[in-house]
């Protein structure tokens, strides 16, 4: 307990505060929550499992303690595809990759729903339609290719993007299938800002800045909408999960 007579360190949720609510944890409980993410893949990019493993290798476990008998402090697992919590209870549909901890030192876990999505082609179309029904905004955007310059026309490529009501960003290009751009947890740490016309060769541009680990800097991604109205809708919906600033950046 921290109050005026007994000051102390505590943690609070920025997303809850934006919604007019409070969520706070003491140092001890925060440490336990941090431990739940041990060995989990975070940040933009693709989990190594999708590059070097096959979904048919996944093992089904009754609960989290059975999946990780050497880590008794783990009681929660999060799906690495949809981001939802997988309850630590019997018959929870927890699928884990036995190869990822050995190859990359990371955990890879799927819920029953996403395991079916990735393993059963006949169910994929139906489940995909259901997932897309939960989008809050989506459509065609332009993005700066990795290592590109936002002021050069040739460095912009077409993307198809969508933001779900749970705060996950997905994207696809002409050369790739749909992938997750960032989870709701990563998006909650991001900063989003509109760009002025002289800060990009594209009109209606905006940027998403995602802080990396301490001392590792920030990843910056640039996007352009087809109109001011579309950009406004993206900024409005992103503000539900990230910090959105209406003023342009200095550089």
Wavefront OBJ file of the C-alpha trace (Angstrom):
o trace
v 0.000 0.000 0.000
v 1.386 3.393 -0.984
v -0.205 6.592 0.333
v 0.774 10.034 1.640
v 1.867 8.627 5.008
v 3.601 5.547 3.590
v 5.144 6.340 0.188
v 6.315 3.416 -1.882
v 7.034 2.249 -5.395
v 4.142 0.844 -7.417
v 3.273 0.177 -11.062
v 0.208 1.419 -12.956
v -1.339 0.630 -16.343
v -1.233 3.488 -18.861
v -3.954 1.955 -21.025
v -6.365 1.694 -18.104
v -5.633 5.300 -17.171
v -6.505 6.450 -20.702
v -9.872 4.712 -20.302
v -10.527 6.442 -16.962
v -9.712 3.392 -14.830
v -6.946 2.481 -12.396
v -4.880 -0.697 -12.310
v -1.944 -0.836 -9.927
v 0.496 -3.481 -8.706
v 2.973 -3.576 -5.859
v 6.608 -4.432 -6.603
v 6.243 -8.091 -5.564
v 3.143 -8.777 -7.662
v 4.634 -6.925 -10.618
v 7.708 -9.171 -10.402
v 5.466 -12.254 -10.520
v 3.693 -10.873 -13.575
v 7.021 -10.171 -15.293
v 8.038 -13.796 -14.710
v 5.029 -14.930 -16.742
v 6.768 -13.488 -19.806
v 9.981 -15.445 -19.283
v 11.226 -16.720 -22.633
v 8.417 -15.055 -24.617
v 9.073 -13.344 -27.961
v 8.346 -9.589 -27.905
v 8.710 -6.657 -30.274
v 8.064 -6.242 -33.998
v 9.093 -8.967 -36.394
v 8.385 -12.672 -36.733
v 8.758 -15.312 -34.051
v 11.616 -17.693 -35.036
v 9.140 -20.593 -34.837
v 7.510 -19.481 -38.092
v 10.890 -19.570 -39.833
v 12.390 -22.836 -38.590
v 9.676 -25.049 -37.057
v 6.451 -26.746 -38.160
v 3.111 -26.545 -36.387
v 2.725 -30.312 -36.538
v 5.570 -30.537 -34.005
v 3.517 -28.839 -31.296
v 2.604 -30.867 -28.200
v -0.703 -30.512 -26.384
v -0.580 -30.189 -22.585
v -3.240 -30.384 -19.919
v -2.116 -27.168 -18.250
v 0.823 -24.791 -17.812
v 2.515 -26.724 -14.932
v 2.567 -29.863 -17.098
v 4.113 -27.916 -19.984
v 6.839 -26.367 -17.820
v 7.497 -28.644 -14.827
v 10.839 -26.961 -14.209
v 9.246 -23.510 -13.810
v 6.676 -23.775 -10.970
v 6.231 -19.973 -10.904
v 4.554 -20.032 -14.352
v 0.771 -20.189 -14.239
v -0.159 -18.331 -17.432
v 0.658 -18.697 -21.115
v -0.189 -16.307 -23.957
v -0.907 -17.398 -27.505
v 1.864 -16.288 -29.859
v -0.604 -15.793 -32.706
v -3.646 -14.008 -31.247
v -2.083 -12.757 -27.996
v -4.894 -13.993 -25.752
v -4.210 -15.552 -22.351
v -4.424 -19.345 -22.170
v -5.833 -20.193 -18.759
v -3.741 -22.415 -16.496
v -6.395 -25.028 -15.981
v -7.024 -28.601 -17.072
v -8.036 -29.136 -20.697
v -7.157 -25.535 -21.579
v -5.926 -26.384 -25.072
v -2.309 -25.342 -24.572
v 0.008 -26.224 -27.480
v 3.775 -25.737 -27.066
v 6.701 -26.155 -29.446
v 9.395 -28.438 -27.964
v 12.018 -27.212 -30.448
v 11.896 -23.440 -29.908
v 13.487 -23.433 -26.406
v 16.383 -25.467 -27.814
v 16.798 -23.531 -31.075
v 16.166 -19.949 -29.974
v 15.697 -20.037 -26.198
v 12.100 -18.850 -26.641
v 8.701 -20.259 -25.767
v 6.103 -20.738 -28.492
v 2.501 -21.371 -27.465
v -0.838 -21.525 -29.257
v -4.391 -21.630 -27.976
v -6.853 -24.223 -29.301
v -8.444 -21.651 -31.600
v -5.219 -20.598 -33.330
v -3.850 -24.138 -33.436
v -6.914 -25.111 -35.461
v -6.484 -22.025 -37.647
v -2.892 -22.902 -38.531
v -3.238 -26.686 -38.788
v -6.611 -27.243 -40.470
v -6.965 -25.617 -43.916
v -10.690 -26.449 -44.087
v -11.341 -24.402 -40.952
v -9.023 -21.542 -41.903
v -11.418 -19.573 -44.104
v -14.233 -19.672 -41.532
v -11.977 -18.700 -38.631
v -10.294 -15.942 -40.636
v -13.675 -14.415 -41.451
v -14.594 -14.544 -37.767
v -11.323 -12.857 -36.774
v -11.719 -10.138 -39.389
v -15.219 -9.389 -38.133
v -13.528 -8.042 -34.979
v -11.501 -5.423 -36.853
v -11.993 -1.786 -35.826
v -10.127 -0.315 -38.805
v -8.346 -1.737 -41.823
v -7.529 -1.273 -45.467
v -4.753 -0.334 -47.850
v -1.892 1.828 -46.600
v 1.556 2.604 -47.920
v 4.617 1.888 -45.776
v 8.313 2.697 -45.988
v 10.333 -0.433 -46.703
v 12.935 -1.447 -44.075
v 15.932 0.869 -44.327
v 14.057 3.198 -46.682
v 13.652 6.971 -46.659
v 10.201 8.451 -46.102
v 11.138 11.343 -48.418
v 11.831 9.039 -51.395
v 8.893 7.848 -53.481
v 10.620 4.595 -54.506
v 10.983 3.476 -50.875
v 7.217 3.232 -50.296
v 5.392 -0.079 -50.794
v 1.740 -1.115 -50.579
v 0.531 -2.785 -47.387
v -2.791 -4.183 -46.299
v -3.245 -3.503 -42.580
v -5.894 -4.060 -39.954
v -6.283 -3.281 -36.271
v -8.398 -5.613 -34.153
v -10.577 -4.616 -31.238
v -8.112 -6.308 -28.890
v -5.278 -4.044 -30.061
v -3.322 -6.299 -32.430
v -1.960 -4.971 -35.730
v -1.757 -7.278 -38.746
v -0.226 -6.612 -42.150
v 0.337 -8.280 -45.507
v 2.073 -7.342 -48.737
v 1.918 -8.561 -52.311
v 4.866 -10.858 -51.556
v 3.825 -12.195 -48.129
v 0.859 -13.682 -46.355
v -0.694 -11.938 -43.369
v 1.579 -11.593 -40.344
v 1.180 -9.895 -36.994
v 2.894 -6.498 -36.928
v 2.713 -6.093 -33.172
v 0.738 -7.422 -30.220
v -1.514 -5.338 -27.993
v 1.190 -5.363 -25.317
v 3.745 -3.854 -27.716
v 1.228 -1.360 -29.146
v 0.450 -0.087 -25.631
v 4.059 1.169 -25.390
v 4.007 2.858 -28.807
v 3.760 6.514 -29.770
v 1.786 7.524 -32.874
v 2.053 10.888 -34.578
v 0.799 12.539 -37.775
v 3.409 13.936 -40.177
v 3.214 17.221 -42.044
v 3.446 17.374 -45.828
v 7.075 18.572 -45.762
v 8.178 15.658 -43.548
v 7.324 12.999 -46.104
v 6.901 12.690 -49.852
v 3.456 11.228 -49.140
v 0.410 13.154 -48.025
v -1.584 11.950 -45.012
v 1.441 10.197 -43.482
v 1.897 9.136 -39.863
v 4.499 7.302 -37.816
v 4.462 4.599 -35.152
v 7.400 4.580 -32.721
v 7.913 1.412 -30.679
v 10.456 1.550 -27.814
v 12.857 -1.379 -27.712
v 14.632 -2.761 -24.657
v 16.339 -0.273 -22.343
v 19.329 1.229 -24.109
v 18.335 -0.235 -27.496
v 16.550 2.834 -28.891
v 13.255 2.974 -30.791
v 11.917 1.356 -33.964
v 10.130 3.870 -36.207
v 7.654 2.868 -38.926
v 6.104 5.259 -41.450
v 2.704 4.855 -43.099
v 0.543 6.882 -45.464
v -3.234 6.764 -45.788
v -5.146 7.455 -49.029
v -6.964 10.457 -47.525
v -7.098 12.750 -44.506
v -10.318 11.070 -43.393
v -8.732 7.609 -43.444
v -5.665 8.823 -41.566
v -7.916 10.435 -38.963
v -9.753 7.177 -38.432
v -6.498 5.251 -37.990
v -5.217 7.788 -35.461
v -8.519 7.720 -33.618
v -8.608 3.932 -33.323
v -4.893 3.668 -32.471
v -5.444 6.155 -29.634
v -7.445 3.458 -27.836
v -4.251 1.444 -27.390
v -1.253 3.763 -27.924
v -0.301 7.357 -27.154
v -1.310 9.512 -30.138
v 0.053 13.041 -30.587
v -1.594 15.456 -32.978
v 1.467 17.691 -33.315
v 4.115 16.570 -35.855
v 7.596 15.410 -34.785
v 10.506 17.846 -34.819
v 12.551 15.973 -37.450
l 1 2 3 4 5 6 7 8 9 10 11 12 13 14 15 16 17 18 19 20 21 22 23 24 25 26 27 28 29 30 31 32 33 34 35 36 37 38 39 40 41 42 43 44 45 46 47 48 49 50 51 52 53 54 55 56 57 58 59 60 61 62 63 64 65 66 67 68 69 70 71 72 73 74 75 76 77 78 79 80 81 82 83 84 85 86 87 88 89 90 91 92 93 94 95 96 97 98 99 100 101 102 103 104 105 106 107 108 109 110 111 112 113 114 115 116 117 118 119 120 121 122 123 124 125 126 127 128 129 130 131 132 133 134 135 136 137 138 139 140 141 142 143 144 145 146 147 148 149 150 151 152 153 154 155 156 157 158 159 160 161 162 163 164 165 166 167 168 169 170 171 172 173 174 175 176 177 178 179 180 181 182 183 184 185 186 187 188 189 190 191 192 193 194 195 196 197 198 199 200 201 202 203 204 205 206 207 208 209 210 211 212 213 214 215 216 217 218 219 220 221 222 223 224 225 226 227 228 229 230 231 232 233 234 235 236 237 238 239 240 241 242 243 244 245 246 247 248 249 250 251
